[in-house]
């Protein structure tokens, strides 16, 4: 059994998720990079290995409970524990819609990936973390989900889903307040990714740094809070 921290990152084949997996591996962790598409996930792993950064790949569709069970059973069998979970996988499919025009099915699909997936992963991973007496969970959110800035009717599915994952963060953090399991959410900011577009001012590398910091907090670190650029923000 390895003495390295075991980290699981979802949606790790590109963008911020890829950078989070990369940066965690650079901290001498054993990182399991996951993606829904096997070919894309394997390509991401090969890219990192070409840079001398070793990570493992496992297929994971966060909307499929059987896929989640398969991934967690692999982790239990191979390592017996999980130390870090980064819920990064997400979709943003309602850029052209408002609250008056969005198809409810689009909202349901967005929630299935952006909220229900992280919920199921927390439900599966927290018991394993409790067994080992250690855990860090980082939920990738967005400033678009903050209620105090909800002053536009655009992107309703995405906005509501990110408000939802913030609520999930608070709920789960309250349930592990007596455990050495720290759960927070964070925004990577507007960064150059497929989701953020090329006009974004930041890079995926920059967007990943706060997540990596939260994933490596000391035992007395903050719990159940929202961060951006290493600073706590209002919900």
C-alpha positions in Angstrom: 0.0 0.0 0.0 1.3 3.4 -0.9 1.8 6.1 1.7 1.0 8.8 -0.7 -2.3 10.7 -0.5 -4.9 9.2 -2.9 -6.8 11.8 -4.9 -9.7 11.4 -7.3 -10.5 14.2 -9.8 -13.5 14.2 -12.0 -13.6 15.7 -15.5 -9.9 15.6 -15.5 -9.3 15.2 -19.3 -9.1 19.0 -20.0 -9.3 22.5 -18.7 -9.2 23.2 -15.0 -9.8 19.6 -14.1 -6.7 18.5 -16.0 -4.7 21.2 -14.3 -5.9 20.2 -10.8 -4.9 16.6 -11.4 -1.5 17.8 -12.8 -0.8 20.0 -9.8 -1.9 17.4 -7.2 0.4 14.9 -8.9 3.2 17.4 -8.7 2.7 17.4 -4.9 3.7 13.7 -4.9 0.1 12.4 -4.6 -1.3 9.4 -6.4 -3.9 10.9 -8.6 -6.7 9.1 -10.3 -7.7 11.2 -13.3 -11.2 10.4 -14.4 -13.3 11.3 -17.5 -16.5 10.0 -19.1 -14.8 9.4 -22.5 -12.1 6.7 -22.2 -10.1 7.9 -25.2 -10.0 11.5 -23.9 -9.0 10.5 -20.4 -6.3 8.2 -21.6 -5.0 10.9 -23.9 -4.8 13.3 -20.9 -2.9 10.7 -18.9 -0.4 10.2 -21.8 0.1 13.9 -22.1 1.0 14.2 -18.4 3.3 11.2 -18.5 5.1 12.7 -21.4 5.9 15.6 -19.1 7.1 13.2 -16.5 4.0 13.4 -14.3 2.5 10.1 -13.4 -1.2 9.7 -12.9 -3.7 6.8 -13.2 -6.8 6.9 -15.4 -10.2 5.4 -14.6 -13.4 5.9 -16.6 -16.1 7.7 -14.6 -19.5 9.1 -15.7 -20.7 11.2 -12.7 -24.3 10.8 -13.8 -24.2 7.0 -13.6 -24.3 5.4 -10.2 -22.9 2.1 -11.5 -19.9 4.0 -13.0 -19.3 5.7 -9.7 -19.6 2.3 -7.8 -17.1 0.8 -10.3 -14.6 3.6 -9.7 -14.9 3.5 -5.9 -14.7 -0.3 -5.8 -11.4 0.0 -7.8 -10.1 2.5 -5.3 -11.1 0.4 -2.3 -9.5 -2.7 -3.8 -6.2 -1.1 -4.9 -5.6 1.4 -2.1 -8.1 0.8 0.7 -8.8 4.5 1.1 -9.4 7.8 -0.6 -8.0 11.0 0.8 -9.1 13.7 -1.7 -12.1 14.2 -4.0 -12.3 17.1 -6.4 -15.8 17.4 -7.9 -14.8 19.2 -11.1 -16.9 17.6 -13.9 -19.5 20.0 -15.1 -21.5 21.2 -18.2 -22.6 24.6 -19.4 -25.2 24.1 -22.1 -27.5 27.0 -21.7 -25.3 30.0 -22.8 -27.9 31.2 -25.3 -30.9 31.0 -22.9 -32.6 33.0 -20.2 -34.9 31.9 -17.4 -37.9 32.5 -19.7 -36.6 30.5 -22.6 -34.5 27.6 -21.2 -35.9 24.1 -21.8 -36.6 22.4 -18.4 -34.9 19.3 -19.8 -31.7 21.3 -20.2 -32.0 22.3 -16.5 -32.4 18.6 -15.5 -29.4 17.6 -17.6 -27.3 20.3 -16.0 -28.3 19.4 -12.5 -27.6 15.7 -13.2 -24.0 16.4 -13.9 -23.3 19.5 -11.9 -25.2 18.7 -8.6 -26.5 15.1 -8.5 -23.1 13.7 -9.6 -21.2 15.4 -6.8 -23.9 14.4 -4.4 -23.6 10.7 -5.3 -19.8 11.0 -5.1 -19.9 12.6 -1.7 -22.3 9.9 -0.4 -19.9 7.2 -1.7 -16.6 8.8 -0.7 -17.3 10.2 2.7 -17.8 6.8 4.4 -14.4 5.7 3.0 -12.8 8.9 4.2 -14.3 8.3 7.7 -12.8 4.9 7.8 -9.3 6.4 7.4 -9.9 9.4 9.5 -9.0 11.9 6.8 -10.7 13.6 3.8 -10.7 16.7 1.7 -13.5 17.4 -0.8 -13.4 20.4 -3.1 -16.5 21.2 -5.1 -15.8 23.3 -8.2 -18.5 26.1 -8.3 -18.7 29.5 -10.0 -19.3 33.1 -9.1 -22.3 32.8 -11.4 -23.9 30.7 -8.7 -23.6 33.3 -5.9 -26.9 34.7 -4.8 -25.7 38.2 -4.2 -24.6 38.5 -7.8 -27.7 37.0 -9.3 -28.8 40.1 -11.2 -29.2 38.7 -14.7 -31.6 36.1 -16.2 -29.0 34.6 -18.4 -27.5 31.0 -18.0 -30.3 29.9 -15.6 -29.5 26.2 -15.6 -25.8 26.7 -15.0 -26.4 29.4 -12.4 -28.9 27.4 -10.4 -26.7 24.3 -10.6 -23.7 26.2 -9.1 -25.9 27.6 -6.4 -26.9 24.0 -5.8 -23.4 22.7 -5.4 -22.7 25.5 -3.0 -25.7 24.3 -0.9 -24.4 20.8 -1.2 -21.1 22.0 0.2 -22.7 23.5 3.2 -24.9 20.5 3.8 -22.1 17.9 3.6 -19.7 20.1 5.6 -22.2 20.2 8.5 -22.5 16.4 8.5 -18.7 15.9 8.9 -18.0 18.7 11.3 -16.8 16.2 13.9 -14.6 14.3 11.4 -11.3 15.2 9.9 -13.0 15.8 6.6 -12.9 19.3 5.2 -15.3 20.3 2.4 -15.3 23.6 0.6 -16.4 25.0 -2.8 -14.5 27.4 -5.0 -14.6 29.3 -8.2 -11.7 29.0 -10.7 -12.7 32.4 -12.1 -13.1 33.2 -15.8 -10.3 31.2 -17.4 -9.4 30.0 -20.9 -11.1 26.6 -21.3 -13.6 25.1 -23.7 -16.3 26.3 -21.2 -14.8 29.8 -20.5 -13.7 30.6 -24.1 -10.6 32.2 -25.4 -11.6 35.7 -24.3 -11.2 34.8 -20.7 -8.4 36.7 -18.9 -7.1 33.8 -16.8 -5.5 30.4 -17.5 -6.6 27.0 -16.5 -3.4 26.7 -14.5 -4.3 29.7 -12.5 -7.9 28.6 -12.0 -6.7 25.3 -10.5 -4.5 26.7 -7.8 -7.2 27.5 -5.3 -8.7 24.0 -5.6 -5.3 22.4 -5.0 -4.8 24.6 -1.9 -8.2 23.6 -0.6 -7.4 19.9 -1.3 -4.3 20.1 0.8 -5.6 22.1 3.8 -4.3 21.4 7.3 -6.6 19.8 9.8 -7.7 23.2 11.2 -8.5 24.6 7.8 -11.8 26.4 6.9 -14.9 24.3 6.4 -18.1 24.8 4.4 -17.0 28.0 2.7 -16.6 29.4 -0.7 -13.3 30.7 -2.1 -11.9 32.4 -5.2 -8.3 33.2 -5.8 -7.4 31.9 -2.2 -9.8 34.4 -0.6 -13.2 33.6 1.1 -16.2 35.1 -0.7 -19.8 35.8 0.3 -22.4 33.3 -0.9 
